[in-house]
């Protein structure tokens, strides 16, 4: 998944929160990793945060996971790019074959 958000104007970003669904029975898994980059011009990107999710978090009952990345002090940005890497093929323990789904339901940008 790659999503680019244009805030329209320069914004002092102090945190970004991503919401993901995990429902292994429906083949929906958390991303392998999530990367957040920021930019003033939409061409030159700077790393904001990179989160790698442990595989043990892929098991369990359906639920949502909120990943938050914060910067102090806030960083100026107009564009925010989120890249979440899908898990790929279903894990061997799943018992089925095919590709995992990745569901992101919310991206929240905080700042001033």
C-alpha positions as CSV (number, residue, x, y, z in Angstrom):
1,X,0.0,0.0,0.0
2,X,1.3,3.4,-0.9
3,X,-0.7,6.6,0.0
4,X,0.5,10.1,-0.4
5,X,-1.4,12.9,1.4
6,X,-1.2,16.5,0.3
7,X,-1.9,18.7,3.3
8,X,-2.4,21.7,0.9
9,X,-0.1,23.9,2.9
10,X,3.0,23.6,5.1
11,X,2.1,22.0,8.3
12,X,4.1,21.3,11.5
13,X,3.6,17.5,11.8
14,X,4.2,16.1,15.3
15,X,2.6,12.6,14.9
16,X,1.0,10.3,12.4
17,X,-1.2,7.4,13.4
18,X,-2.1,4.4,11.1
19,X,-5.0,2.0,11.7
20,X,-4.8,-1.6,10.4
21,X,-7.2,-4.6,10.8
22,X,-6.1,-8.1,11.6
23,X,-8.5,-10.9,10.9
24,X,-6.5,-14.1,10.0
25,X,-9.6,-16.2,9.3
26,X,-10.5,-13.7,6.5
27,X,-6.9,-13.7,5.3
28,X,-6.4,-10.1,6.5
29,X,-3.0,-9.6,8.2
30,X,-1.0,-6.7,9.5
31,X,1.7,-5.2,7.3
32,X,5.2,-6.6,7.5
33,X,6.4,-3.0,7.9
34,X,5.1,0.5,7.7
35,X,7.2,3.5,6.5
36,X,6.3,7.2,6.9
37,X,8.1,9.8,4.9
38,X,7.6,13.6,4.7
39,X,8.3,16.1,2.0
40,X,7.9,19.8,1.3
41,X,7.7,19.5,-2.5
42,X,6.4,15.9,-3.1
43,X,9.7,15.0,-4.8
44,X,12.4,15.0,-2.1
45,X,11.4,12.7,0.8
46,X,12.8,12.5,4.4
47,X,12.4,9.5,6.7
48,X,9.9,10.1,9.5
49,X,9.4,6.6,10.9
50,X,9.8,2.9,10.0
51,X,8.1,0.2,12.0
52,X,8.7,-3.5,11.5
53,X,5.9,-5.7,13.0
54,X,6.9,-9.0,14.7
55,X,5.3,-12.0,13.1
56,X,3.8,-13.1,16.5
57,X,1.4,-10.2,16.1
58,X,-0.2,-11.8,13.1
59,X,-2.0,-14.5,15.1
60,X,-5.0,-14.1,17.3
61,X,-8.6,-12.9,17.2
62,X,-9.7,-10.2,14.9
63,X,-8.8,-6.7,16.1
64,X,-7.3,-3.4,15.0
65,X,-3.8,-2.1,15.6
66,X,-3.0,1.6,15.8
67,X,0.6,2.5,14.9
68,X,1.7,5.9,16.0
69,X,4.9,7.8,15.1
70,X,5.8,11.0,16.9
71,X,8.5,13.7,16.4
72,X,9.6,16.2,18.9
73,X,10.0,18.9,17.8
74,X,7.4,18.8,15.0
75,X,8.7,18.8,11.4
76,X,7.4,21.0,8.6
77,X,5.8,19.1,5.7
78,X,3.2,19.5,3.0
79,X,3.2,15.9,1.9
80,X,3.2,12.7,3.8
81,X,3.8,9.3,2.2
82,X,2.8,6.0,3.9
83,X,4.1,2.7,2.5
84,X,2.9,-0.5,4.2
85,X,4.4,-3.8,2.9
86,X,1.9,-6.6,2.6
87,X,2.8,-9.9,4.3
88,X,2.6,-11.6,0.9
89,X,1.7,-15.3,0.8
90,X,-0.4,-16.7,3.7
91,X,1.8,-18.0,6.5
92,X,2.3,-21.8,6.6
93,X,0.5,-22.1,9.9
94,X,-2.7,-20.6,8.3
95,X,-3.6,-23.8,6.5
96,X,-4.8,-22.1,3.3
97,X,-2.9,-21.0,0.2
98,X,-3.0,-17.6,-1.4
99,X,-2.1,-14.0,-0.7
100,X,-2.8,-12.0,2.4
101,X,-5.0,-8.9,2.4
102,X,-3.9,-5.6,3.9
103,X,-6.6,-3.3,5.3
104,X,-5.8,0.2,6.5
105,X,-8.8,2.1,7.7
106,X,-7.4,5.3,9.0
107,X,-4.5,7.7,8.6
108,X,-4.5,10.6,11.2
109,X,-2.0,13.5,11.0
110,X,-1.6,15.6,14.1
111,X,0.2,19.0,14.3
112,X,-0.3,22.6,13.9
